[in-house]
């Protein structure tokens, strides 16, 4: 039976780049996101590169949809790579500056859906005696994030979960990795209302293809944490050597709007 790569958030940004990387390796790809039209366009790119593509539209803020996605993805198929890429965020102060529905969707997609798919995939991959799971976290996971408090908290969860489960899986053939990019050239900033955030003035967003490639390669060789780019590595290391209050204050400044 042919093995497949399941990618969530596959309709744009990093998700598209992961799909193209998989296709270049002649992997069969399952593409999941909300927009069927966008997924179909990505599927055509995958097929043009010699890979087979299956489109499964799903809203991962709905746990019923998460269960349906996995059931459809594994119906007659073996999945040996899962890329938990789907993610949402929003910018604004916690008390009044962020829409609760958006925050709730972020929590559901970034944490609950990722956790459920990861758990289902591990059991599935243990039966196959092989597998890689790449969870897309963020450098945001290394520090509290005033002005994006919920987003940073969800990514801290993803990073912690990934590291913990990777240790549990030590010695097995199922490898867990976390990709921690910083600012990346995707549509995330538009959707999160981050047009005037100071971060974009001090750090040029990395190319999405380059970020995805580092994450993909890192996962396949078994790295637990992949932080692409020197600036992002510095940002991830900063909380280790500075007082937490200072790190949080600096984050508040760069994540605020000018």
C-alpha positions as CSV (number, residue, x, y, z in Angstrom):
1,X,0.0,0.0,0.0
2,X,1.3,3.4,-1.0
3,X,2.2,5.8,1.9
4,X,0.9,9.4,2.1
5,X,1.8,12.8,3.5
6,X,-1.0,14.7,5.3
7,X,-0.6,18.4,5.4
8,X,-3.1,20.8,7.2
9,X,-3.3,24.4,6.3
10,X,-2.3,23.4,2.8
11,X,-4.1,26.0,0.8
12,X,-1.5,28.8,1.1
13,X,1.8,29.9,2.7
14,X,3.9,27.2,4.3
15,X,1.3,24.6,3.6
16,X,1.7,25.0,-0.1
17,X,5.5,24.9,0.2
18,X,5.4,21.6,2.2
19,X,3.1,20.1,-0.4
20,X,5.5,21.0,-3.2
21,X,8.5,19.6,-1.2
22,X,6.7,16.4,-0.8
23,X,5.7,16.2,-4.4
24,X,9.3,16.8,-5.6
25,X,10.1,13.6,-3.6
26,X,7.3,11.8,-5.5
27,X,5.2,11.5,-2.4
28,X,1.5,11.2,-2.4
29,X,-0.1,14.2,-0.6
30,X,-3.3,14.7,1.2
31,X,-4.2,18.4,1.3
32,X,-6.5,19.8,4.1
33,X,-7.8,23.3,4.7
34,X,-11.1,25.2,4.5
35,X,-10.9,26.4,0.9
36,X,-11.7,23.7,-1.6
37,X,-10.8,25.9,-4.6
38,X,-7.4,26.9,-3.2
39,X,-6.7,23.2,-2.3
40,X,-7.6,22.1,-5.9
41,X,-5.1,24.7,-7.3
42,X,-2.4,23.3,-5.0
43,X,-3.3,19.7,-6.0
44,X,-2.7,20.6,-9.6
45,X,0.8,21.9,-8.7
46,X,1.5,18.6,-6.8
47,X,0.4,16.5,-9.8
48,X,2.5,18.5,-12.2
49,X,5.5,17.5,-10.1
50,X,4.7,13.8,-10.3
51,X,2.9,13.3,-7.0
52,X,-0.6,12.1,-6.4
53,X,-2.9,14.5,-4.5
54,X,-6.1,14.1,-2.5
55,X,-8.1,17.2,-1.4
56,X,-10.1,17.1,1.8
57,X,-11.7,20.4,2.7
58,X,-12.1,20.7,6.5
59,X,-12.5,23.4,9.1
60,X,-10.2,22.4,11.9
61,X,-11.8,24.7,14.4
62,X,-14.5,22.1,14.6
63,X,-13.4,18.9,16.2
64,X,-16.1,16.9,14.3
65,X,-14.3,18.0,11.1
66,X,-11.0,17.0,12.6
67,X,-12.2,13.5,13.2
68,X,-13.8,13.4,9.7
69,X,-10.5,14.5,8.1
70,X,-8.5,11.7,9.7
71,X,-11.1,9.1,8.9
72,X,-11.2,10.1,5.2
73,X,-7.4,10.5,5.0
74,X,-6.8,7.0,6.3
75,X,-9.5,5.3,4.4
76,X,-7.4,2.8,2.5
77,X,-4.3,4.8,2.9
78,X,-1.2,4.7,5.2
79,X,0.1,8.0,6.4
80,X,3.8,8.1,7.3
81,X,4.2,11.9,7.4
82,X,1.9,14.4,9.1
83,X,2.6,18.1,8.9
84,X,0.4,20.0,11.5
85,X,0.7,23.3,9.8
86,X,-2.8,24.9,10.2
87,X,-2.7,27.9,12.5
88,X,-4.5,31.1,13.3
89,X,-3.6,34.3,15.2
90,X,-4.7,37.8,15.9
91,X,-3.1,41.0,17.1
92,X,-4.5,43.3,19.7
93,X,-4.7,43.7,23.5
94,X,-6.2,40.7,25.3
95,X,-9.0,42.6,27.2
96,X,-10.7,44.5,24.3
97,X,-8.5,44.4,21.2
98,X,-9.1,40.8,20.1
99,X,-12.3,39.2,18.9
100,X,-13.3,36.2,21.1
101,X,-14.5,34.1,18.2
102,X,-11.1,34.5,16.5
103,X,-9.3,33.7,19.7
104,X,-11.4,30.6,20.2
105,X,-10.8,29.4,16.7
106,X,-7.0,29.9,17.3
107,X,-7.2,27.8,20.4
108,X,-9.2,25.1,18.6
109,X,-7.0,25.0,15.5
110,X,-3.5,25.6,17.0
111,X,-4.0,23.3,20.0
112,X,-6.9,21.0,20.0
113,X,-6.9,19.9,16.3
114,X,-3.1,19.6,16.3
115,X,-3.2,17.5,19.5
116,X,-5.9,15.2,18.2
117,X,-4.3,14.6,14.8
118,X,-0.9,14.0,16.5
119,X,-2.4,11.4,18.8
120,X,-4.2,9.6,16.0
121,X,-1.1,9.7,13.8
122,X,1.2,8.3,16.4
123,X,-1.0,5.2,16.9
124,X,-1.3,4.8,13.2
125,X,2.4,5.2,12.6
126,X,3.3,2.8,15.4
127,X,1.3,0.1,13.5
128,X,3.4,1.0,10.4
129,X,6.6,1.0,12.5
130,X,7.6,4.3,10.9
131,X,6.5,7.9,10.7
132,X,7.4,11.6,11.0
133,X,5.2,14.3,12.6
134,X,6.1,17.9,12.0
135,X,4.3,20.4,14.2
136,X,4.5,24.0,13.1
137,X,5.1,26.0,16.3
138,X,6.8,29.4,16.2
139,X,9.5,31.4,17.9
140,X,6.5,33.0,19.6
141,X,6.4,29.8,21.7
142,X,9.6,30.7,23.5
143,X,8.2,33.8,25.2
144,X,5.0,35.4,26.4
145,X,3.5,37.7,23.8
146,X,1.7,40.8,24.9
147,X,-0.5,42.0,22.0
148,X,-0.7,38.5,20.7
149,X,-1.1,36.7,24.1
150,X,-3.3,33.9,22.9
151,X,-1.3,33.1,19.8
152,X,2.0,33.0,21.8
153,X,0.4,30.8,24.4
154,X,-0.9,28.3,21.8
155,X,2.5,28.1,20.2
156,X,4.2,27.6,23.6
157,X,1.8,24.6,24.1
158,X,2.7,23.2,20.7
159,X,6.4,23.5,21.4
160,X,6.1,21.9,24.9
161,X,3.9,19.1,23.6
162,X,6.2,18.3,20.7
163,X,9.3,18.1,22.9
164,X,7.6,16.0,25.6
165,X,6.1,13.5,23.2
166,X,9.3,13.3,21.2
167,X,11.0,12.1,24.4
168,X,8.2,9.6,25.0
169,X,8.9,8.3,21.5
170,X,12.6,8.1,21.9
171,X,13.9,4.8,20.5
172,X,10.9,4.2,18.3
173,X,10.5,4.7,14.6
174,X,8.0,7.6,15.0
175,X,9.8,10.9,15.1
176,X,8.3,14.2,16.4
177,X,9.6,17.6,15.4
178,X,8.6,21.2,16.0
179,X,9.3,23.9,13.4
180,X,9.7,27.4,15.0
181,X,9.7,30.1,12.3
182,X,9.6,33.8,13.0
183,X,8.1,36.3,10.6
184,X,7.5,34.6,7.3
185,X,6.3,35.8,3.9
186,X,2.8,34.4,4.1
187,X,-0.8,35.8,4.3
188,X,-0.7,35.3,8.1
189,X,0.0,38.9,8.8
190,X,-3.0,40.1,6.8
191,X,-5.3,37.6,8.5
192,X,-3.9,38.5,12.0
193,X,-4.2,42.3,11.4
194,X,-0.5,42.8,11.8
195,X,0.1,45.4,9.1
196,X,1.7,48.0,11.4
197,X,3.4,45.8,13.9
198,X,6.9,47.0,14.8
199,X,8.3,43.4,14.2
200,X,8.0,43.9,10.5
201,X,10.1,47.0,10.8
202,X,13.0,45.3,12.6
203,X,13.0,41.9,11.0
204,X,12.5,41.1,7.3
205,X,10.1,38.1,6.9
206,X,11.8,35.0,5.7
207,X,10.9,33.4,2.4
208,X,8.2,30.7,3.0
209,X,9.9,28.2,0.7
210,X,13.2,28.5,2.6
211,X,11.4,28.1,6.0
212,X,9.4,25.1,4.8
213,X,12.5,23.4,3.4
214,X,14.5,23.8,6.6
215,X,11.5,22.4,8.6
216,X,11.0,19.5,6.2
217,X,14.6,18.5,6.1
218,X,15.0,18.9,9.8
219,X,12.0,16.6,10.5
220,X,13.2,13.9,8.1
221,X,16.6,13.7,9.8
222,X,15.0,13.6,13.2
223,X,15.6,17.1,14.7
224,X,13.3,17.8,17.6
225,X,13.3,21.6,17.2
226,X,14.0,23.5,13.9
227,X,14.5,27.3,14.2
228,X,15.2,28.7,10.7
229,X,17.2,31.9,10.4
230,X,19.9,33.6,12.5
231,X,17.5,36.3,13.8
232,X,15.0,33.7,14.8
233,X,17.6,31.6,16.6
234,X,18.7,34.7,18.5
235,X,15.1,35.4,19.5
236,X,14.6,31.8,20.6
237,X,17.8,32.0,22.7
238,X,17.1,35.3,24.3
239,X,14.7,34.1,27.0
240,X,17.5,31.8,28.3
241,X,19.8,34.6,29.2
242,X,17.5,37.6,30.1
243,X,15.0,38.0,32.9
244,X,11.5,36.9,31.9
245,X,10.0,40.2,32.7
246,X,12.5,42.0,30.4
247,X,11.9,39.5,27.6
248,X,8.1,40.0,27.9
249,X,8.5,43.8,27.8
250,X,10.7,43.6,24.7
251,X,8.1,41.3,23.0
252,X,5.4,43.8,23.9
253,X,7.2,46.5,22.1
254,X,8.0,44.6,18.9
255,X,4.5,43.0,18.7
256,X,2.8,46.4,19.3
257,X,1.7,48.7,16.4
258,X,3.6,51.9,15.6
